[in-house]
């Protein structure tokens, strides 16, 4: 990819995005928002990437929007420009959710504001024992339902907790996040990226078409009634039952070997 305002690396099917402004808690600028949004869109068409890991440099994951680069400047913009910006921030989250490959968040420290929503949009989250999530929009006079948080958070932690976190904006520690289902794993700070990469490697070596279909169905079924969801799952499963990976599994099982999936 062209030069980016964050680190981007691909190694053996795993793309790693590292937000890289540690002195500013990896705060987002207009440019970073735009490039992240475009990167997650372009990843839809990159067959070399099977899993994405996103993390932050230094002690924090992401402190949200940069106060000077974004918040201060938005006061000087007209309503149309502000709407264009808020739509773009939502586009980032939609591109993450619509990417038909798993995204693993390595939440190495504070995830605040937009950073908390980016973490929320990941499929799996490995969280440092010292990390905290801050859905703090309401504390600064903004709606807590921002960037899709009002849709995503209740689906992850339930309406009651989502209401509490979005209305009050208080910090959520790692163990509370794990109990609520927001954290997949809670590990010591020095182990966050290692554990995230272990999960990513497991996913990348697995039946990636099955993973893609699973994520797609989880997204799509949120809008369906039960009968529609059951029918959609029946059709999806029929496709995969005829896929190469299922046959690879069957043949390996018959031979007493480990399957070597091809992603087809």
Backbone torsions as a table, in degrees:
resi	resn	phi	psi	omega
1	UNK	NA	158.2	177.8
2	UNK	-63.2	171.2	-177.9
3	UNK	-55.9	133.3	-174.8
4	UNK	-122.9	152.8	179.1
5	UNK	-85.1	26.3	174.2
6	UNK	-155.1	166.9	179.8
7	UNK	-82.9	136.8	-179.9
8	UNK	-138.1	120.8	-178.5
9	UNK	-136.9	146.1	175.4
10	UNK	-124.7	127.9	179.4
11	UNK	-140.1	112.6	174.1
12	UNK	51.9	50.5	174.3
13	UNK	88.7	-5.7	-179.0
14	UNK	-112.9	119.3	173.9
15	UNK	-93.6	129.4	178.7
16	UNK	-114.8	122.4	175.6
17	UNK	-106.5	123.5	179.6
18	UNK	-119.9	111.2	173.6
19	UNK	-65.1	128.5	-163.3
20	UNK	-129.8	58.0	170.7
21	UNK	-131.2	64.5	-171.8
22	UNK	-59.6	-30.9	-179.9
23	UNK	-70.6	-19.0	177.7
24	UNK	-111.8	24.1	-177.8
25	UNK	55.2	34.6	178.7
26	UNK	55.6	36.8	178.9
27	UNK	-62.4	148.8	-177.1
28	UNK	-88.0	140.3	171.8
29	UNK	-108.1	172.8	175.6
30	UNK	-55.9	-43.4	-178.3
31	UNK	-63.9	-44.3	-179.1
32	UNK	-63.4	-44.0	176.7
33	UNK	-54.3	-51.1	-176.5
34	UNK	-62.0	-45.1	-177.1
35	UNK	-69.6	-37.6	175.8
36	UNK	-63.4	-43.8	179.2
37	UNK	-59.2	-46.7	-179.1
38	UNK	-67.9	-37.4	-179.2
39	UNK	-63.0	-46.1	179.9
40	UNK	-66.8	-29.9	175.2
41	UNK	-68.7	-47.6	-177.7
42	UNK	-64.6	-27.9	179.5
43	UNK	-62.4	-22.2	177.4
44	UNK	-58.2	-27.7	-172.3
45	UNK	-108.8	9.6	-179.1
46	UNK	-102.7	98.7	-176.4
47	UNK	-71.8	-12.6	179.2
48	UNK	-77.5	-15.7	-178.1
49	UNK	-102.7	123.8	180.0
50	UNK	-106.2	-26.1	-178.4
51	UNK	-145.8	148.3	175.5
52	UNK	-119.0	135.4	171.8
53	UNK	-114.5	132.6	176.1
54	UNK	-124.2	133.9	-177.4
55	UNK	-148.9	-177.3	179.0
56	UNK	-125.7	150.7	176.1
57	UNK	-79.5	151.1	177.4
58	UNK	77.2	-146.4	-172.2
59	UNK	-92.7	-6.8	-177.9
60	UNK	-124.1	157.5	175.5
61	UNK	-82.4	-64.1	178.4
62	UNK	-164.9	126.7	-178.2
63	UNK	-89.1	10.1	179.7
64	UNK	92.9	-157.2	-178.3
65	UNK	-72.3	138.9	178.6
66	UNK	-64.0	127.9	-175.3
67	UNK	-60.2	-42.9	-177.6
68	UNK	-81.4	-45.1	-173.3
69	UNK	-73.9	-31.6	-176.7
70	UNK	-113.6	-62.0	-170.9
71	UNK	-60.7	-47.9	179.3
72	UNK	-61.9	-41.4	-177.0
73	UNK	-70.8	-29.9	-178.5
74	UNK	-64.1	-27.7	177.2
75	UNK	-63.7	-24.5	-177.2
76	UNK	-91.3	-5.5	-176.3
77	UNK	-97.2	154.5	177.8
78	UNK	-78.6	170.5	-174.7
79	UNK	-59.6	-39.9	-179.5
80	UNK	-60.6	-43.1	-179.7
81	UNK	-66.9	-37.8	179.0
82	UNK	-65.5	-41.2	178.0
83	UNK	-63.0	-40.6	177.0
84	UNK	-58.7	-39.0	179.3
85	UNK	-68.3	-48.2	-177.0
86	UNK	-65.4	-33.0	175.3
87	UNK	-66.8	-37.5	178.9
88	UNK	-65.0	-39.9	179.3
89	UNK	-63.0	-37.6	175.8
90	UNK	-69.5	-33.1	177.6
91	UNK	-61.9	-37.4	177.0
92	UNK	-57.8	-49.4	-178.2
93	UNK	-65.7	-41.0	178.6
94	UNK	-62.9	-39.5	178.9
95	UNK	-65.7	-33.9	175.6
96	UNK	-66.6	-44.6	-178.7
97	UNK	-71.4	-33.0	-178.6
98	UNK	-82.4	-13.1	174.4
99	UNK	-64.4	122.2	-173.1
100	UNK	-87.6	37.9	172.8
101	UNK	-135.8	149.5	-177.7
102	UNK	-65.3	144.5	174.1
103	UNK	-118.2	124.8	178.7
104	UNK	-107.1	120.6	175.9
105	UNK	-89.3	125.1	173.2
106	UNK	-100.4	91.2	-170.5
107	UNK	-88.8	89.4	-170.6
108	UNK	-82.9	-6.5	-179.5
109	UNK	-174.8	-153.1	-176.1
110	UNK	-54.1	132.2	172.7
111	UNK	-124.1	104.0	-172.4
112	UNK	-122.2	146.9	177.1
113	UNK	56.5	-125.2	178.8
114	UNK	-58.2	-32.0	177.9
115	UNK	-63.0	-37.2	177.7
116	UNK	-67.1	-37.0	-179.3
117	UNK	-73.1	-37.1	175.4
118	UNK	-61.0	-43.4	176.4
119	UNK	-61.6	-42.6	179.2
120	UNK	-59.9	-35.5	-176.7
121	UNK	-74.6	-11.9	175.5
122	UNK	-70.1	158.4	179.0
123	UNK	-82.6	-36.9	176.6
124	UNK	-131.5	146.2	-178.3
125	UNK	-133.0	116.7	172.0
126	UNK	-95.7	121.8	-167.0
127	UNK	-120.3	133.6	174.2
128	UNK	-64.9	144.0	175.5
129	UNK	-56.1	-26.5	-177.2
130	UNK	-93.6	-3.6	-175.2
131	UNK	-75.5	154.4	171.5
132	UNK	-137.3	145.3	173.2
133	UNK	-100.9	134.7	178.8
134	UNK	-129.1	100.5	172.1
135	UNK	-87.8	76.5	-162.7
136	UNK	-96.5	12.4	-174.2
137	UNK	-55.6	-43.5	-177.4
138	UNK	-66.1	-25.1	179.7
139	UNK	-71.1	-18.6	179.9
140	UNK	-110.7	19.6	174.8
141	UNK	82.4	22.9	179.6
142	UNK	-120.1	162.7	177.4
143	UNK	-67.4	136.9	176.6
144	UNK	-67.6	-19.7	178.4
145	UNK	-87.6	85.2	-176.0
146	UNK	-129.4	142.4	175.2
147	UNK	60.9	23.1	-178.7
148	UNK	93.4	2.6	-178.7
149	UNK	-61.3	-34.6	180.0
150	UNK	-67.8	-20.8	176.5
151	UNK	-92.5	-45.3	-173.7
152	UNK	-76.0	-47.0	-170.5
153	UNK	-61.5	-45.1	177.8
154	UNK	-60.6	-29.5	179.5
155	UNK	-74.6	-22.2	179.9
156	UNK	-92.5	-44.4	-172.5
157	UNK	-117.9	-3.1	-177.7
158	UNK	95.5	155.7	-175.2
159	UNK	-65.3	-38.6	-177.0
160	UNK	-62.4	-51.8	179.9
161	UNK	-66.3	-40.6	179.6
162	UNK	-59.9	-41.2	178.6
163	UNK	-62.1	-44.1	179.5
164	UNK	-62.3	-49.0	-175.2
165	UNK	-68.7	-38.6	-177.9
166	UNK	-79.5	-30.5	179.4
167	UNK	-79.1	-43.3	-175.7
168	UNK	-88.7	-30.7	178.2
169	UNK	70.9	16.3	-179.4
170	UNK	-74.8	156.7	178.3
171	UNK	-67.0	143.8	178.7
172	UNK	-115.8	115.6	-177.8
173	UNK	-77.3	171.3	-171.9
174	UNK	-62.3	-43.0	-178.0
175	UNK	-68.2	-37.6	175.7
176	UNK	-64.2	-41.2	178.1
177	UNK	-61.8	-39.7	179.5
178	UNK	-67.0	-44.1	179.9
179	UNK	-61.8	-31.8	-178.3
180	UNK	-85.6	-12.0	-179.5
181	UNK	98.5	2.2	179.8
182	UNK	-78.6	-34.0	177.8
183	UNK	-100.2	129.2	176.3
184	UNK	-78.7	-43.2	177.5
185	UNK	-137.3	145.9	170.7
186	UNK	-120.8	122.7	-173.4
187	UNK	-137.3	164.4	175.0
188	UNK	-58.1	151.6	-175.7
189	UNK	-52.7	-39.2	-176.3
190	UNK	-72.2	-11.4	-176.7
191	UNK	-104.2	-1.2	-172.0
192	UNK	-60.9	-54.1	-176.1
193	UNK	-67.6	-38.0	178.3
194	UNK	-60.3	-45.9	-180.0
195	UNK	-66.7	-39.5	178.5
196	UNK	-63.4	-41.2	179.1
197	UNK	-69.1	-32.4	176.3
198	UNK	-63.2	-44.8	176.7
199	UNK	-64.0	-42.7	-179.4
200	UNK	-62.3	-42.0	179.5
201	UNK	-63.0	-42.1	178.3
202	UNK	-60.6	-42.3	179.0
203	UNK	-67.8	-43.4	-177.7
204	UNK	-65.1	-31.5	179.9
205	UNK	-85.6	-7.4	-176.6
206	UNK	-91.0	-167.5	-179.6
207	UNK	-78.1	88.7	-169.0
208	UNK	-65.8	-30.9	175.6
209	UNK	-65.4	-38.3	176.8
210	UNK	-63.8	-40.5	177.4
211	UNK	-62.9	-43.9	-179.8
212	UNK	-60.8	-44.5	-179.5
213	UNK	-65.7	-38.2	179.1
214	UNK	-61.8	-46.0	179.6
215	UNK	-64.3	-42.0	179.1
216	UNK	-60.4	-43.1	-178.4
217	UNK	-68.6	-39.5	177.8
218	UNK	-60.1	-39.7	177.1
219	UNK	-67.2	-50.7	-171.8
220	UNK	-70.0	-35.4	-175.1
221	UNK	-71.6	-15.0	176.9
222	UNK	-61.7	-20.3	-177.6
223	UNK	-103.9	2.8	-172.4
224	UNK	-105.2	156.0	166.1
225	UNK	-81.2	171.4	-173.9
226	UNK	-60.4	-44.9	-177.7
227	UNK	-62.6	-41.2	179.1
228	UNK	-66.0	-39.1	-179.8
229	UNK	-65.8	-42.7	179.9
230	UNK	-63.4	-41.8	178.5
231	UNK	-66.1	-42.2	178.7
232	UNK	-62.0	-40.5	178.5
233	UNK	-67.1	-37.3	178.6
234	UNK	-61.8	-43.1	179.8
235	UNK	-67.9	-43.5	179.7
236	UNK	-62.4	-42.7	-178.5
237	UNK	-68.5	-34.5	177.5
238	UNK	-61.8	-39.5	177.6
239	UNK	-61.6	-45.3	-176.4
240	UNK	-74.7	-29.6	175.3
241	UNK	-62.2	-26.3	177.0
242	UNK	-95.7	3.9	-177.8
243	UNK	-81.0	163.3	-179.3
244	UNK	-65.4	-39.2	-174.8
245	UNK	-63.6	-37.6	178.7
246	UNK	-65.6	-38.9	177.1
247	UNK	-67.1	-38.7	176.9
248	UNK	-58.4	-45.0	177.5
249	UNK	-59.4	-47.6	-176.6
250	UNK	-61.7	-46.2	-179.0
251	UNK	-65.0	-39.3	179.0
252	UNK	-66.8	-39.4	178.5
253	UNK	-63.0	-42.9	179.4
254	UNK	-64.4	-31.5	-178.1
255	UNK	-91.1	-2.7	-178.3
256	UNK	69.6	32.2	-177.1
257	UNK	-119.5	167.3	174.1
258	UNK	-81.6	134.3	-179.2
259	UNK	-70.5	145.7	174.5
260	UNK	-114.8	93.4	-173.5
261	UNK	-70.6	149.6	-178.7
262	UNK	-110.4	-10.3	-177.0
263	UNK	80.4	21.3	-179.9
264	UNK	-129.1	NA	NA
